[in-house]
């Protein structure tokens, strides 16, 4: 069952990649990468503690069919993609939108984050 499995949800933008591992609707790890990275797969394998326990991959901003970024993992597709995408991709897409719009990693202004966050909500 997918709810019992560990799911890696991710989205890639122009300048950043946002990755999160979930289990039972709970974020276990959250990672933001400044792109480009030579090999995202190897970087995540080295830096995510839960990488070896991932069962499913959920690309949040691509078609989802045969992701070249993570060969060998099961991809969530079809109706399941709509269900799990609504649960797991919302925060990832919002964070990616904020980062790509303004590069907020270096700007600690809370007002700025809230104002931009409202524009990025999907």
Secondary structure, DSSP 4 states (H G I P E B T S, - for coil): -GGGSEEEEEEE-SSEEEEEEEETTEEEEEEEEESP-S-HHHHHHHH-TTGGGEEEEEESSS--SS-GGGTTSEEP-HHHHHHHHHHHSHHHHHHHHHHHHH-GGG---HHHHHHHHHHH--
